[in-house]
């Protein structure tokens, strides 16, 4: 067992610190660096948004059966829902027939399948994926939004970047604090230390799945020499 679990550290801090290496690897991927550096066209941004649709469909379809679950239920908040916003962005970038050309990369399919599996069989694992996605959207996602608006001319918080706009959250900093309090509260509903370590490990896996997705997007959109 990770010795850190024996220390009086809050669970939210434990998750953040234990997954820091995987988080950094995902954030510093070549694809994301090229995208945020303005070195890729809007088609790459649209393709990335398409992949997000599959992952968030898995997250939000899975949420339906977990609303009353003592572990996952408290995290399922309507103001976080993203699928409708992604669909609006894709209609703006790809046209109203965007679904016809929609395809999941192999890494995306694996990512969505793992989220679906956790939603069906393991609420604690579902929380790990929920945390890595939604808190990331509220934090680093805002950097992506700003870069996208500047690089490809999307209206500020408008169509094309609505995925990153949480209209139902007036104070993101306060929301993130309350979310971390929910994570800390898992000590009461998940008292088993081994189970908590499994959740931490699933957070690491979630970041690794995201990194694999960026790797495949990078192969699809290589920069010219």
N, C-alpha and C positions, 0 to 999 in steps of 0.2 A: 504494500500500500504506500502511496505517496506520503512521505513524512509530513508534508505541509498540512495534511488533513488533521493531524494531531495538534496543530497550533490553533490558538484562538483567533483565527482569521475569518472574516465574513465570507460567505459562500460566493457572493458576487465578486469579491476581490480575488478569491481563489480561482474562479473561472477565468477572469480577465488575465491574471498573471500566468496561469498554467498554459493558456492557449496563445500567449503573446507571440511566440516564435511562428506559429502557423498563421496567425493574423497578419504579421508583418510580411510573411512570404506571399500571402494573397494580395495584400495592398501594393506590393512592389513588383508585381508581375510585369513582364515586358509588354503584354497587351495593354494593361491598364496604364502603364507609363506612357506608351505611345498614344493612347486615346486621350488621356488628360493633357498630354503635351501638344495636342493639336496636330499630330502627325498622321492621323487617320481620318478618313472621310466619314460623313454622316452615315453611310451604309454600315460601317463597323459598329457605330453606336446603336443603330436600329437592330442589327443582328444580336448584339448583346442584350438589348431589351427583349427581343424574342425569347432568348434563353431564360430570362427572368420570368417570363410568363409561365413556363413549365414548372419552375420551382415554386412560384407563389400559388399556382393552381393546386399543387400538392399540399402546401402549407394550409391553404384556406379551405380546401375541400376536407382535409383531415381535421380541421378545427371543429367541424360540425358535430362530430361524435364525442368531442372532448370538453364541451362547454361546462359540463357538470363534474368533470374529473377533479378530484381534490388537488392533484399535482399540476396538471396543465391548465385546468379551467380558468384560474385567476389571470393567466397571461393573455387569454383570448379577448381582445378588446376591439370593438368595431372601428375605432378611429385609426387603427393600424392597417386595415384591409387595403390591399394594393392591386388586386387583379383588375378591377374596373378601371383604375387609373392607367395601368399598363396597356389595357386594350384601347383606351382613348389615345395614348401615345402612339401605339402601333398604327391605328387608323390614320393618324396625322402623318406619320412617316412613310407608311407603306400603302395607304389608300384603304378604302372600305373593304376591299377584298383581301385584306392582310392574312386572313386565316388560310387561304388557299396555298400560300407559299411557305407556311410555317413548318419548320423542321427542327427537331431537337438534335444537338450534337450528342455523340455517345456519352461524353462526360455529363451533359445536362440530364440525359435519360437516367444515368446512374444516380445522380444527385436527387432528382425527383423521386426515384424509386426508393431511395433510402429514407427520405422524408415521409413518404407514404407508409413504409414499413413501420417506422417509429410511431406514426399517428395511429396505426392499427394495433400495435402490440406493446408499445412502451412509452407512456406519457412523459417520463423523465427525458428520454431521448428526443421526443418532440420538442420539449422546452429548450433543449440545447440548440436545435435548429432554429427555433423561433427567436431565441436570443441573438444568435449570430447574424441573422438576417435583419430583423426589424431594428435592433439597436444600431446596427451598422448603417441602415438607411437614414436614421435620425442623426447620425454623426457624420461619417465620411461621405455618405450619400449626398450631403449638401455641397460638398466640394465638387462632386461630379456634376451636379445640377448647374452650378455656377460656370464651370468650364464648358459644359454643353451649350449653355445660353450664349456665351461669348464666342465659342468656336463655330457653331453652326447656326447662329442667329435665331434660336428659339425665343419666343416671348418670355419675359421673366415670369417664372412659375406657371407657364402656359403649356399648351399642347406640345407634346414631345418630351417634356420633363415633369409631367404631373405625377409620375411615379414617386418623385422625390419630395412632393409637396403634401404635407400632412395638415390639411385644413382643419381637422378636428382636434389638433393639438396646439393650443395657444402658446404653451410654454414648454418647448422641447426639453430644456434642462431639468425642469421640475418633473416632467413625465419620465425621463431617464432615471431620475432619483427614485421615483416611486416604483419603477420597474426593478431596479436593483434591490429595493426593499422586499419585493416579492421573491426575488432570488434568495435573499437572506432568509426569508420565511420558510424556504424549503427545508430548513433544519427541523422544523416542526412536523412536516408531513413526510419527509424522507430522512428519518433519523439514522438510517443505516449508512455507515461511512463508505462501505464498498459500493453501494448504489450511487452515492454522491460522486465517487471517483469515476464510475461509469459515465455519469452525465458530463463530467469534465472531459473525459476521453472522447465523448461524442461531439463536444464543442470543437475539439481538435480535428476530428474527422470532418466536421462541417466545413471548416476552413480549408482542409485538404481537398475536399470535393470542389470547393469554389476555385481553388488554385488550378485544379485539373481542367475546369471549364475555361479559365483564362488561358491556359496553355493551348487548348484546342482552338480557341478564338485567335490566338496569336499565330497559329499555323495557317489559319484561314485568311488572315489579314497581315501577311508579312510586309515589312517595309521594303521598298526597292533599294537595292544597293546604291 
